[in-house]
Amino acid sequence: MISVPLFFYFGIFLAIVGSIATAWGPGVNDPVVRTFNTEVASIGVCLVLLCYNHVLALLTLLATTVVISLILFRAIIRLEEMGADV
Amino acid sequence: MVVLPVVVPDAFISMYLPAIYAGLIVGFIATMAIAMKREEIHILILTDLVGLAMIFVVSAVGTDLAEALILPGLVVELAETLAISEILITREMRIIEQNPRRNLPKSSSLFPQPFALNMEILNTAPNFIALLLIGYGIFLTGFTGGAVAGGGIVLYALSKKARGLPVLMLDGIAGISGISWCLWILGFLLFFVAPQYWLLSLFIAACGLLLKVASKVGLIGLLMREDIDRE
């Protein structure tokens, strides 16, 4: 059987650990590493939305996470090639 | 005392407090990290985390209202990230222009070199998949359909651009956006003026939303075109 509370608390755990890793984790002075760590927290939020049966919100979160990470990578790469201190 | 609607299942009520506390903890961590950081790009990435905390708090409601609030929240967050990253890049460009000693050679960006592979599947497969995605998006209509169709447009633009081929012009997107707003308002108005045509007005509004979201996602392809255009 699938236990919903297990998924729910694991999602919360992932979100909190992912946000701590994004804020103060190892190597976060590199903005690329920081962006990747955000994905961990967003997977946790995905699990929580799955437990709440929010299908549309889950799909939209997946789509916007991908697009936001594309936008952030573009900004990071542009800033780095212009020689700004990131 | 919390007033509970009868439509909320018992399981969601027991999940309410943990979700609220998790959202508060994530938001606290993110805002503390924002307060401690100086560089703008790091702050932009951490703003993403604050958005996730917002989703936690809203999703704890557990009804369709939560879903209806999460969708615009996510899309507004996306538009905000896009706008702020553009502002950051423009500001950094101005700083470099004012200080000529820091001028650096302009190199290529996100997709550095065009593929020189000459395989037929690279020509045909992106077209087919993009067509499939756009068709499926039009079939779905509404918000999700717009996202799927926009994903097809972006896939088409990126796959063409990555190989250094010319891509279709995506100008005039603002016009499509205006038409879609008009369709949406028309559907909404018809819903109140003539409620017996609710199916028609629903479909008008859904098609307006489809055009709106698809053109928004296609706009990202337009931005990418500027970057990838220089060989």
Boltz contact constraints between the chains, C-beta under 6 A:
constraints:
  - contact:
      token1: [A, 8]
      token2: [B, 15]
      max_distance: 6.0
  - contact:
      token1: [A, 12]
      token2: [B, 22]
      max_distance: 6.0
  - contact:
      token1: [A, 15]
      token2: [B, 26]
      max_distance: 6.0
  - contact:
      token1: [A, 16]
      token2: [B, 25]
      max_distance: 6.0
  - contact:
      token1: [A, 19]
      token2: [B, 26]
      max_distance: 6.0
  - contact:
      token1: [A, 19]
      token2: [B, 29]
      max_distance: 6.0
  - contact:
      token1: [A, 19]
      token2: [B, 49]
      max_distance: 6.0
  - contact:
      token1: [A, 20]
      token2: [B, 29]
      max_distance: 6.0
  - contact:
      token1: [A, 22]
      token2: [B, 49]
      max_distance: 6.0
  - contact:
      token1: [A, 23]
      token2: [B, 29]
      max_distance: 6.0
  - contact:
      token1: [A, 23]
      token2: [B, 33]
      max_distance: 6.0
  - contact:
      token1: [A, 31]
      token2: [B, 41]
      max_distance: 6.0
  - contact:
      token1: [A, 34]
      token2: [B, 45]
      max_distance: 6.0
  - contact:
      token1: [A, 35]
      token2: [B, 45]
      max_distance: 6.0
  - contact:
      token1: [A, 38]
      token2: [B, 48]
      max_distance: 6.0
  - contact:
      token1: [A, 41]
      token2: [B, 52]
      max_distance: 6.0
  - contact:
      token1: [A, 45]
      token2: [B, 52]
      max_distance: 6.0
  - contact:
      token1: [A, 45]
      token2: [B, 55]
      max_distance: 6.0
  - contact:
      token1: [A, 49]
      token2: [B, 59]
      max_distance: 6.0
  - contact:
      token1: [A, 52]
      token2: [B, 59]
      max_distance: 6.0
  - contact:
      token1: [A, 52]
      token2: [B, 62]
      max_distance: 6.0
  - contact:
      token1: [A, 54]
      token2: [B, 67]
      max_distance: 6.0
  - contact:
      token1: [A, 56]
      token2: [B, 67]
      max_distance: 6.0
  - contact:
      token1: [A, 57]
      token2: [B, 67]
      max_distance: 6.0
  - contact:
      token1: [A, 57]
      token2: [B, 70]
      max_distance: 6.0
  - contact:
      token1: [A, 60]
      token2: [B, 71]
      max_distance: 6.0
  - contact:
      token1: [A, 60]
      token2: [B, 74]
      max_distance: 6.0
  - contact:
      token1: [A, 63]
      token2: [B, 147]
      max_distance: 6.0
  - contact:
      token1: [A, 64]
      token2: [B, 74]
      max_distance: 6.0
  - contact:
      token1: [A, 64]
      token2: [B, 78]
      max_distance: 6.0
  - contact:
      token1: [A, 68]
      token2: [B, 78]
      max_distance: 6.0
  - contact:
      token1: [A, 68]
      token2: [B, 81]
      max_distance: 6.0
  - contact:
      token1: [A, 71]
      token2: [B, 81]
      max_distance: 6.0
  - contact:
      token1: [A, 71]
      token2: [B, 82]
      max_distance: 6.0
  - contact:
      token1: [A, 71]
      token2: [B, 85]
      max_distance: 6.0
  - contact:
      token1: [A, 74]
      token2: [B, 110]
      max_distance: 6.0
  - contact:
      token1: [A, 75]
      token2: [B, 85]
      max_distance: 6.0
  - contact:
      token1: [A, 77]
      token2: [B, 109]
      max_distance: 6.0
  - contact:
      token1: [A, 77]
      token2: [B, 110]
      max_distance: 6.0
  - contact:
      token1: [A, 78]
      token2: [B, 89]
      max_distance: 6.0
  - contact:
      token1: [A, 79]
      token2: [B, 92]
      max_distance: 6.0
  - contact:
      token1: [A, 81]
      token2: [B, 107]
      max_distance: 6.0
  - contact:
      token1: [A, 82]
      token2: [B, 92]
      max_distance: 6.0
  - contact:
      token1: [A, 82]
      token2: [B, 96]
      max_distance: 6.0
  - contact:
      token1: [A, 83]
      token2: [B, 102]
      max_distance: 6.0
  - contact:
      token1: [A, 83]
      token2: [B, 104]
      max_distance: 6.0
  - contact:
      token1: [A, 84]
      token2: [B, 92]
      max_distance: 6.0
  - contact:
      token1: [A, 86]
      token2: [B, 41]
      max_distance: 6.0
